[in-house]
Amino acid sequence: MRQALTQIRVETPGRGLVEITRDVRRWAEAQGMAEGLLTLFCRHTSASLTIQENADPDVRRDLEAFFDRIAPEDPGRYIHDAEGPDDMPAHIRSVLTGVQLSVPLSGGRLALGTWQGVYLFEHRRAPHRREVVLHLLGE
């Protein structure tokens, strides 16, 4: 068994889904392993990771609208607002989507489906620099 570890930085424009599939795929496939498991970990509590359709941008827009409804910015609704009105809603959204993903490596390639992409889901309104740790275990 071999393992490899790296970290990628993702610049976000503010709230929304930022596709990172290309960077993740490029790094994982460059490790020269045929079979394995890639773990991705977002090092933040107000951003998350998800695997989602990457063909139709309406999916991303609908997801963002859905999260606006279930975790709205609403002054007075939350106790925690240390960094502004989008602070607690960002934490709720992160809990619902998660900060860790696992993707199998098969035949030296990520085993994503035809329409699947890996996304960092930024939950804050302001642009941020996010960090995602990639750990590949395989042979």
C-alpha atoms as one frame of an Amber mdcrd trajectory, in Angstrom:
protein
   0.000   0.000   0.000   1.081   3.512  -0.799  -0.317   6.821   0.276  -0.068
  10.399  -0.883  -1.206  13.631   0.708  -1.624  17.175  -0.542  -3.683  20.269
   0.031  -5.373  22.425  -2.583  -6.512  26.005  -2.155  -9.815  27.090  -3.595
 -10.640  30.743  -4.174 -14.379  31.267  -3.889 -16.300  34.234  -5.286 -18.731
  34.058  -2.357 -21.722  31.828  -1.781 -22.161  28.993  -4.262 -20.721  25.776
  -5.647 -17.168  25.862  -7.004 -16.215  22.832  -9.084 -12.811  21.390  -8.113
 -13.023  18.122 -10.084 -10.228  19.006 -12.518  -7.680  19.804  -9.780  -8.657
  16.756  -7.723  -8.558  14.441 -10.753  -5.227  15.814 -11.987  -3.541  15.287
  -8.624  -5.043  11.839  -7.921  -4.203  10.447 -11.342  -0.652  11.856 -11.181
   0.055   9.659  -8.148   0.390   6.601 -10.395  -1.843   4.322  -8.364  -4.193
   1.886 -10.103  -6.655   1.201  -7.282  -7.363   3.041  -4.075  -9.526   5.432
  -2.125  -9.288   9.203  -2.205 -10.490  11.076   0.854 -11.187  14.797   0.569
 -11.501  16.936   3.693 -12.582  20.595   3.841 -10.754  22.410   6.646 -13.579
  24.858   7.392 -16.869  25.021   9.291 -18.649  27.426   6.935 -17.900  25.612
   3.661 -18.420  21.986   2.676 -17.870  19.370  -0.009 -20.350  17.613  -2.236
 -20.522  15.454  -5.342 -23.178  16.765  -7.670 -24.251  16.971 -11.298 -21.822
  19.012 -13.371 -23.749  19.158 -16.666 -26.706  21.445 -16.013 -25.980  24.668
 -14.050 -29.672  24.814 -13.070 -28.940  22.048 -10.547 -26.462  24.297  -8.745
 -28.856  27.256  -8.822 -31.683  25.114  -7.430 -29.448  23.763  -4.656 -28.378
  27.262  -3.664 -32.024  28.424  -3.625 -33.007  25.404  -1.512 -30.317  26.143
   1.074 -31.429  29.790   1.175 -34.879  28.541   2.209 -33.826  25.973   4.823
 -31.039  28.060   6.421 -31.965  31.674   5.730 -30.146  34.760   6.879 -32.590
  36.158   9.388 -31.419  38.696  11.993 -32.572  37.621  15.437 -33.163  34.012
  14.411 -29.774  32.701  15.583 -27.762  33.312  18.727 -24.418  32.870  16.959
 -23.735  35.819  14.664 -20.125  36.628  15.564 -19.109  37.155  11.932 -22.360
  38.557  10.587 -25.833  37.418   9.551 -24.509  34.733   7.169 -22.360  33.118
   9.891 -24.791  30.664  11.526 -26.630  29.817   8.298 -23.216  28.867   6.850
 -22.585  26.477   9.742 -26.019  24.867   9.323 -25.448  24.375   5.591 -22.042
  22.840   6.264 -23.532  20.355   8.747 -26.166  19.323   6.206 -23.710  18.727
   3.361 -20.583  17.588   5.228 -16.882  18.335   5.066 -15.542  14.955   3.923
 -15.922  12.842   0.785 -14.538   9.501  -0.369 -14.058   8.654  -4.044 -12.726
   5.283  -5.247  -9.788   5.158  -7.652 -10.255   2.429 -10.261  -7.957   1.747
 -13.190  -5.917   4.799 -12.211  -8.930   7.122 -12.525 -11.490   8.603 -10.169
 -14.607   6.439 -10.285 -17.005   9.359 -10.672 -20.163   8.891 -12.705 -20.637
  10.524 -16.095 -22.362  13.647 -14.773 -20.695  13.839 -11.357 -18.366  16.604
 -10.276 -16.643  17.393  -6.988 -17.586  20.765  -5.528 -16.551  22.981  -2.689
 -19.783  24.549  -1.448 -19.066  28.039  -0.136 -21.710  29.071   2.376 -20.515
  32.621   3.138 -21.392  35.685   1.050 -17.849  37.087   0.924 -15.041  35.544
  -1.166 -12.790  33.179   0.794  -9.647  31.135   0.317 -10.537  27.599   1.336
  -8.291  24.574   1.887  -9.140  21.005   0.940  -6.846  18.161   2.031  -6.562
  15.187  -0.354  -5.363  11.821   0.924  -4.999   8.901  -1.467  -4.430   5.373
  -0.187  -3.869   2.671  -2.745  -1.497   0.698  -4.929
